Amino acid sequence: MEFFKNLIGIFTTMKFPFDYIDIVLVAIIVYYCIKFAMDTRMGHLIRGVVLVLALYQLAIYLQLSALEYILKNTIMFGFIAVIIVFQPELRSGLERIGRMNFNTIRNLQTSNNNDYNLITNKMIDDICESCRIMSERRIGALLVFEMSVKLGDILDTGINVDASVSPQTLITIFFPNTPLHDGAVIIRDNKIASAGCLLPLSKNLEISKELGTRHRAAVGMSEASDAVVVVVSEETGKISYALDGKIHIGISQNHLRNILQEKLLLPEKKKHLFKRFRKEVNSDEK
């Protein structure tokens, strides 16, 4: 009750409209900061920072002196370390603010699992067909499928495409001696979001020396995120994929389709339950 009384007291003493404008502006800034962080690999770091702050407050409340001292000093130097380590991401965020176009607003469209899976299956078929053709013609390719970890900072290293996935488009992008053929293509929301992107190379010394830069970049991207990365070798034509820091060399087209369906399709459990329930109701009515 004391908390609510203080809260009501704060609102009754606020000056209209300046204090309300102040709150709205702060809320907007916090919202866009969180949105930017969630769109990059900094999102997982922020979760860790929140956990450390919560643990610090718990240590103060329980009067755990040793833990409080350690966390206090960690927090003091931790913010400086974060600024240094994530300097490229912070610079990218400021550049986005400078390029922001407030006149461009896209309407968000929602679809059910069935519609989404139909679109995704069509995209997976096009990806598999593209990889088959590029494998036969020895055209090197590197495809990154964005999952829960957002890759906004990786997208910024390439050229914005925003095109539908098709064999013709992908073969054109990766065709030898074209401007974008050496980089990676980022697939976001079943569309080609960006091409010619630079991926972090894996520093794992256990990776075979026979594998080229594309394969090492695929492993590095899978280490830094939960993305599925597909590689077509320019030398051998073999199709491979990297996931969770491990690479699987020389898979078949059906194997690739199964992996992409497993990782990209939404679960249809609820849909099956609904169908079974509707079938039982109809049988009872008969």
Secondary structure, DSSP 8 states (H G I E B T S, - for coil): -HHHHHHHHHHHT--TTHHHHHHHHHHHHHHHHHHHHHTSTHHHHHHHHHHHHHHHHHHHHHT-HHHHHHHHHHHHHHHHHHHHHTHHHHHHHHHHHHH--TT---------HHHHHHHHHHHHHHHHHHHHHHHHTT--EEEEE--SS--HHHHTTSEEEEEE--HHHHHHHHSTTSTTTTSEEEEETTEEEEEEE-------TTS-TTS-HHHHHHHHHHHHSS-EEEEE-TTT--EEEEETTEEE-S--HHHHHHHHHHHHS---HHHHHHHHHHHHHHHHH-
